């Protein structure tokens, strides 16, 4: 079994790259986690404003109140609004774009989860090749010498697998968070749309 100082001593460039990639992946995961939470808080606050307006409005003010509120919420400066339902549709498109941007941003973590085992395997293959090259150069066939070099090379595979497992967990966790935000958003928008239509029919 290797001591820590021996592992550091024989650490290959591939292992160093994977270790650095682990730190970057974890940092990106935490940053995306906070970003998703902030997006969820912002969306929840905006939808709460709309729900409160729809609860307190009179039926004949349905489109006016919804349109006014949505014009303040929608970030597109060129948006002028139509009726309440059309404004709500614009807002849905804006939120859908935000959710899709979050989905695209975490693809990097999924790529790390997919590629890191192959990077580790590449490091192992190169390490084994170097071990056999050293055996050929020195002319020794001692099993202990051979196994030591191969064991050192296999560290790269172990690091790659560890990174793949970690990145897979991070990717799945972020994907679940985004799905939860998207489902909550869709449900709230649908309830608001039904309320607008009901108010219009009753107006």
N, C-alpha and C positions, 0 to 999 in steps of 0.2 A: 504494500500500500504506500502511495506516495505521500511524503510530507509536503506541507504547503510551500516551503522554500524550494523544493525540487520541482513542483509544478510551475512555479513562477520562473524558475531557471530555464526550463525547457518549453516555455510558452511560445507557441508559434504565432506568426502574424495573423493567421486565421482566427485563433483563439482570442487574440487581442481585439480583432475586428468584431467578433461575436460579443465579447464582453462590452465593448463600447456601444454596439447596437442594442444590447439589453438595457443599458442606461437610457439611451435615446428613446427606446420603445416605452419604457416605464414612464419617462417624463411626458411623452406625447399622450400616453393613456390618461395620466392625471389631468393634463391640460384639456383634453377632449371631454373628460368627465365633468370638469367645472364648466366648460362651455355648454354642454348639453343641459346641465342644471340651470345655468343662467338663461338659456333659451326657454326652458320649461317655465321658469319663474316669470319671465317677460310675457310669454304667451298666456299663462294662467291669469296674470294681472289684466291683460288686455281683454281676455274673454270674460273675466269677472265684471269689468266695466260694462261690456255689452249686455251681459245677463242682467245686471242691475238696472240698466236703462230700459230693457224690455219688460222688466217686472213693474216698473213704476210709470211707464208711459201710458198715455191714452191711445185708444185704437186709431184715431184719425191722425195721430202724430207719428205713426209707425215708421214710415219711410224717412221723415225728416230727422227724427232722433237717431235712427240707425245710420243714415248717411252722414250726419254731422260727426257722430262718434268715430265712424270708420275713416273719415277723412283725416282725423287727428291721429289715428293709429297707423294707417298705411304709410310706409316710408317713402314710396315713390313720389317725388316732388311734382311730377307731371299729372298725377291722378287728380281728377276734378270731381269724380263721383257721379252717379246717376240716381237711381232709386236705392232703397235700403237693400234689396235683394241683390242687385247688381254690385253694389259696394261690398257686400258680404262675399260675393264670388271673387272679386279682386283680392280681398283679404285672404281668402282660402288659397288662392294661387300663390300669394306672397309667403304664406306659412309653408305651403308645400315645397316651395323653392328652398326655404330655410332648412326643412327636414332633409331634403335631398342633398343639400350641401354638407350637412352633418354626416349623412351616409357615405358620401364620396370621400370625405376627409378621413374616415377610419379604415378605408381600403388599404392604406399603407401598413397598418398593423396586421391585417389579413395577409398581405404580401410577405411580411416578416415571418409570420407563422408558417407559411407555405415554403419559403425559400431557406430558412435557417437550417433545417436538417441537411439539405443538400450542401450548404456552405460548410457545415461541420464535417460531412462525409468527404468533401473535397480536401479539407485539411487533414483528415485521417489518411486518405490515399496518398497525399504528398508526404506525410510523415512516415508511412510504411515504405514508400519508395526510397526515402532518404535513409531509413534504417537498413534496407537491403543493400543500398549503395555503400553504406558504411561497412557492412559485413563483407562485401566484395573487396573494398579497399583494404581492410585490415586482415582479411583472410581467416577470420575466426568463425566458428560455427557453434559457439557456446550458446545453449538454449537460454540461459539467464540473460545474456547480452541481447539476444534477439527479442525475448519477451519484454524486456525493459523498453526497447525502442518502440515496439508495437503498442504497449500500454500507454506510452506517452502520446502516440499518435491518436489513440482512441479517445483521449480527453477531448479532442475537437468535436467528435461525434456527440459525446455526452453534453458538452456545452451547447451545441446546436439543438439537440433534443430538448434541453431545459428551456432554451429561448423559445422554441416552437410551442411548447406547452404553455409557457407564460403568455406569449403573444396570442395564442388561441383563446385563452381565458379572457384576456383583455378585450379582444375583438368581439367575442360572444356577449360579454357583459355590456359593452357599449352598444351593440346591436339591439340587445333587449331593452336598454334604456331608450333608444331612439324609437323603437316600436311602441313602447308605452307612451311616450310623448305624442307620437303620431295618432295613436288610437284615442287618447284623451282629447286631442285637438279636433279630430274628426267628429267625435261624439258631441262635443260642445258646440261646434259650428252647425251641426245638423239640428240640434235643439233650438239654437238661435234662429235658424232659417225657418223652422216650423212655427216658431213664435211670431216671426215677421209675417208669414203667410196667413196665420190665424188672425192677427191684428188687421191685416188688409181686408180679409173677408168680412170681418166684423165691423169694419169702419164704415 
